[in-house]
Amino acid sequence: MNKKRLCCFYVNDIHLITMLLPYINERINESTKIITIFETNMSKSAKKVIDGIQGKKSDALLNISWKNRNLKDLQKQNLKDKLVLIKGTKEFIEEANNIINKSEESCTILNCFEIMQGSEELQEILDSHDKVVNTSGERFPEEIFTGYMPRSDKKVTA
């Protein structure tokens, strides 16, 4: 019943997929089977990112189920020696982990948390700036951070 627990933080689906692909590819090369439990469908984002990889396309990456899955699906899975990727709200992740904890099988769990969930410091930083600069230029925080809601008392200083 040995379970390895990992976590990661992401800004949006594209960021999560881009960040995880090298790790997932490494696990695939080790012949590790991957189970995904996503609260939302990431198929379009995954295809966009994977298709954009120059010279490193992998059918194995595209064959991963990037669709949302019901937690009932998790109860039916054989978890032995598999990597279980979980993405969703904190409550969804906790519920998935509770199901996995009932299993006697050893596996690796990778819980993926959206960075905006409970990050008071990040909220304050975003609230004190007009825009965020990233690789695509200047963007409003709402364009980059899924779920970001500016506070009504937002004060921007020069």
C-alpha positions as a Markdown table, in Angstrom:
| # | Residue | x | y | z |
|---|---|---|---|---|
| 1 | Met | 0.0 | 0.0 | 0.0 |
| 2 | Asn | 2.9 | 2.3 | -0.7 |
| 3 | Lys | 1.7 | 5.6 | -2.3 |
| 4 | Lys | 4.0 | 8.3 | -3.5 |
| 5 | Arg | 2.3 | 11.7 | -3.4 |
| 6 | Leu | 3.4 | 14.5 | -5.6 |
| 7 | Cys | 1.9 | 17.9 | -6.3 |
| 8 | Cys | 2.3 | 20.7 | -8.9 |
| 9 | Phe | 0.8 | 24.1 | -9.4 |
| 10 | Tyr | -0.5 | 25.6 | -12.7 |
| 11 | Val | -1.9 | 28.8 | -14.0 |
| 12 | Asn | -4.1 | 27.3 | -16.8 |
| 13 | Asp | -4.6 | 24.1 | -18.8 |
| 14 | Ile | -1.9 | 25.0 | -21.4 |
| 15 | His | 0.6 | 25.8 | -18.7 |
| 16 | Leu | -0.2 | 22.5 | -16.8 |
| 17 | Ile | 0.2 | 20.4 | -19.9 |
| 18 | Thr | 3.4 | 22.1 | -21.1 |
| 19 | Met | 4.9 | 21.7 | -17.6 |
| 20 | Leu | 3.8 | 18.1 | -17.2 |
| 21 | Leu | 4.8 | 16.8 | -20.7 |
| 22 | Pro | 8.5 | 16.1 | -20.0 |
| 23 | Tyr | 7.5 | 14.3 | -16.7 |
| 24 | Ile | 4.8 | 12.3 | -18.4 |
| 25 | Asn | 7.0 | 11.4 | -21.3 |
| 26 | Glu | 9.7 | 10.2 | -18.9 |
| 27 | Arg | 7.1 | 8.0 | -17.1 |
| 28 | Ile | 5.9 | 6.6 | -20.5 |
| 29 | Asn | 9.5 | 5.8 | -21.5 |
| 30 | Glu | 9.7 | 3.8 | -18.2 |
| 31 | Ser | 6.6 | 1.9 | -19.3 |
| 32 | Thr | 4.5 | 3.4 | -16.5 |
| 33 | Lys | 0.8 | 3.4 | -17.2 |
| 34 | Ile | -1.0 | 6.7 | -16.6 |
| 35 | Ile | -4.5 | 7.2 | -15.3 |
| 36 | Thr | -6.0 | 10.7 | -15.5 |
| 37 | Ile | -8.8 | 12.0 | -13.3 |
| 38 | Phe | -9.6 | 15.5 | -14.5 |
| 39 | Glu | -12.6 | 17.6 | -13.3 |
| 40 | Thr | -12.6 | 19.4 | -16.7 |
| 41 | Asn | -11.8 | 18.3 | -20.2 |
| 42 | Met | -8.3 | 19.2 | -21.4 |
| 43 | Ser | -8.4 | 17.4 | -24.7 |
| 44 | Lys | -8.2 | 20.5 | -26.9 |
| 45 | Ser | -5.5 | 22.1 | -24.9 |
| 46 | Ala | -3.5 | 18.9 | -24.8 |
| 47 | Lys | -3.8 | 18.4 | -28.6 |
| 48 | Lys | -2.7 | 22.0 | -29.2 |
| 49 | Val | 0.4 | 21.7 | -27.0 |
| 50 | Ile | 1.4 | 18.2 | -28.2 |
| 51 | Asp | 0.9 | 19.2 | -31.9 |
| 52 | Gly | 3.1 | 22.2 | -31.3 |
| 53 | Ile | 6.1 | 20.2 | -30.2 |
| 54 | Gln | 8.6 | 20.3 | -33.0 |
| 55 | Gly | 10.0 | 16.9 | -33.9 |
| 56 | Lys | 9.0 | 15.3 | -30.6 |
| 57 | Lys | 5.4 | 14.2 | -31.3 |
| 58 | Ser | 4.4 | 11.2 | -29.4 |
| 59 | Asp | 1.3 | 9.0 | -30.0 |
| 60 | Ala | 1.7 | 7.9 | -26.4 |
| 61 | Leu | 1.2 | 11.4 | -25.2 |
| 62 | Leu | -1.9 | 11.9 | -27.4 |
| 63 | Asn | -3.3 | 8.5 | -26.3 |
| 64 | Ile | -3.5 | 9.7 | -22.7 |
| 65 | Ser | -7.1 | 10.5 | -21.8 |
| 66 | Trp | -7.1 | 14.2 | -21.4 |
| 67 | Lys | -10.9 | 14.3 | -21.0 |
| 68 | Asn | -12.7 | 14.8 | -17.7 |
| 69 | Arg | -13.4 | 11.6 | -15.8 |
| 70 | Asn | -16.0 | 10.8 | -13.2 |
| 71 | Leu | -14.7 | 9.9 | -9.8 |
| 72 | Lys | -16.6 | 6.6 | -10.1 |
| 73 | Asp | -14.2 | 5.7 | -12.9 |
| 74 | Leu | -11.4 | 5.9 | -10.3 |
| 75 | Gln | -13.0 | 3.3 | -8.1 |
| 76 | Lys | -13.0 | 0.8 | -10.9 |
| 77 | Gln | -9.3 | 1.3 | -11.9 |
| 78 | Asn | -6.4 | -1.0 | -11.2 |
| 79 | Leu | -3.9 | 1.5 | -9.6 |
| 80 | Lys | -1.0 | -0.9 | -9.1 |
| 81 | Asp | 2.3 | 0.8 | -10.1 |
| 82 | Lys | 0.5 | 3.5 | -12.1 |
| 83 | Leu | 0.8 | 7.3 | -12.2 |
| 84 | Val | -2.5 | 8.9 | -11.3 |
| 85 | Leu | -2.8 | 12.5 | -12.5 |
| 86 | Ile | -5.6 | 14.4 | -10.7 |
| 87 | Lys | -6.6 | 17.9 | -11.6 |
| 88 | Gly | -9.6 | 19.9 | -10.3 |
| 89 | Thr | -10.8 | 21.9 | -7.4 |
| 90 | Lys | -9.4 | 21.3 | -4.0 |
| 91 | Glu | -12.5 | 19.4 | -3.1 |
| 92 | Phe | -12.3 | 17.2 | -6.2 |
| 93 | Ile | -8.7 | 16.4 | -5.5 |
| 94 | Glu | -9.5 | 15.6 | -1.9 |
| 95 | Glu | -12.3 | 13.3 | -2.9 |
| 96 | Ala | -10.1 | 11.5 | -5.5 |
| 97 | Asn | -7.4 | 11.0 | -2.9 |
| 98 | Asn | -9.9 | 9.6 | -0.4 |
| 99 | Ile | -10.9 | 7.0 | -3.0 |
| 100 | Ile | -7.2 | 6.2 | -3.8 |
| 101 | Asn | -6.4 | 5.9 | -0.1 |
| 102 | Lys | -9.0 | 3.1 | 0.2 |
| 103 | Ser | -7.0 | 1.0 | -2.3 |
| 104 | Glu | -4.4 | -1.4 | -1.1 |
| 105 | Glu | -2.4 | -1.0 | -4.4 |
| 106 | Ser | 0.8 | 1.0 | -4.6 |
| 107 | Cys | 0.8 | 4.0 | -7.0 |
| 108 | Thr | 2.1 | 7.5 | -7.6 |
| 109 | Ile | -0.4 | 10.3 | -7.2 |
| 110 | Leu | 0.2 | 13.7 | -8.8 |
| 111 | Asn | -2.2 | 16.3 | -7.5 |
| 112 | Cys | -2.4 | 19.4 | -9.8 |
| 113 | Phe | -3.6 | 22.6 | -8.1 |
| 114 | Glu | -4.6 | 25.7 | -9.8 |
| 115 | Ile | -2.4 | 28.4 | -8.4 |
| 116 | Met | -5.3 | 30.8 | -7.7 |
| 117 | Gln | -6.8 | 28.3 | -5.2 |
| 118 | Gly | -6.2 | 29.9 | -1.8 |
| 119 | Ser | -3.2 | 32.0 | -2.8 |
| 120 | Glu | -3.8 | 35.2 | -0.8 |
| 121 | Glu | -0.4 | 36.6 | -1.6 |
| 122 | Leu | -0.8 | 36.1 | -5.4 |
| 123 | Gln | -4.2 | 37.7 | -5.2 |
| 124 | Glu | -2.7 | 40.8 | -3.6 |
| 125 | Ile | 0.1 | 41.0 | -6.2 |
| 126 | Leu | -2.4 | 40.8 | -9.1 |
| 127 | Asp | -4.7 | 43.3 | -7.5 |
| 128 | Ser | -1.9 | 45.8 | -7.2 |
| 129 | His | -1.0 | 45.7 | -10.9 |
| 130 | Asp | -2.8 | 46.6 | -14.1 |
| 131 | Lys | -1.4 | 43.8 | -16.3 |
| 132 | Val | 0.8 | 40.8 | -16.3 |
| 133 | Val | 3.7 | 40.4 | -18.7 |
| 134 | Asn | 4.4 | 36.9 | -20.1 |
| 135 | Thr | 5.7 | 35.3 | -23.3 |
| 136 | Ser | 2.7 | 36.6 | -25.2 |
| 137 | Gly | 3.1 | 40.2 | -24.0 |
| 138 | Glu | 0.9 | 42.3 | -21.7 |
| 139 | Arg | -2.2 | 40.6 | -20.6 |
| 140 | Phe | -4.9 | 41.3 | -18.0 |
| 141 | Pro | -4.7 | 38.9 | -15.1 |
| 142 | Glu | -8.1 | 37.4 | -16.0 |
| 143 | Glu | -6.6 | 36.3 | -19.3 |
| 144 | Ile | -3.8 | 34.4 | -17.7 |
| 145 | Phe | -5.1 | 33.2 | -14.3 |
| 146 | Thr | -8.2 | 31.1 | -14.6 |
| 147 | Gly | -10.6 | 32.0 | -11.9 |
| 148 | Tyr | -9.0 | 35.4 | -11.0 |
| 149 | Met | -11.5 | 37.9 | -9.8 |
| 150 | Pro | -10.3 | 41.4 | -9.1 |
| 151 | Arg | -11.3 | 42.7 | -5.7 |
| 152 | Ser | -13.7 | 45.7 | -5.6 |
| 153 | Asp | -11.2 | 47.6 | -3.5 |
| 154 | Lys | -8.4 | 47.1 | -6.1 |
| 155 | Lys | -5.9 | 50.0 | -6.0 |
| 156 | Val | -3.4 | 50.4 | -8.7 |
| 157 | Thr | -0.4 | 52.6 | -8.1 |
| 158 | Ala | 2.1 | 53.9 | -10.6 |
